[in-house]
Amino acid sequence: MNVLALIRPQFLYVSLFLLIVGSVIKYRTKLYNKLIALILLICSIVLCSLWGWFSSDYTGGQRIVDALLYCGLIQGLFVAAIPVFGWDTIYGLWKYGIIRKKTKELDKK
């Protein structure tokens, strides 16, 4: 399944912004690291809802459903998942997986 097909293309900018915000929160604040995913999810829902409200082609009740439910909750969840799970995957591969083993092998040679 192609995850990028589930996300509107304009929301990928929000995902990049959230990646930067998550890095700043992780390295510049003293917040508990497990709170970062929740903070990014809340920011993503708010940003995607606002973006969906101002870019929606619908009027009336359909605009509310499009902005809050589709853009805010569904798109916001997927957009927040990209930086959170992307960071965890890359960090896990570096710390425990393939990337670190390859660099150790190169250092031995």
Number of C-alpha atoms within 10 A of each C-alpha: 5 6 8 12 8 12 17 11 10 11 20 16 11 20 21 15 14 23 19 13 16 20 14 11 18 16 10 9 10 8 11 9 13 9 12 17 16 13 15 25 21 17 17 27 23 17 17 26 24 16 17 24 20 11 12 15 10 13 10 7 9 12 18 17 15 20 23 21 16 16 29 25 20 16 23 27 18 22 29 26 18 18 23 19 12 13 15 12 13 12 13 14 14 15 12 10 13 11 14 14 14 11 11 10 9 9 8 6 5
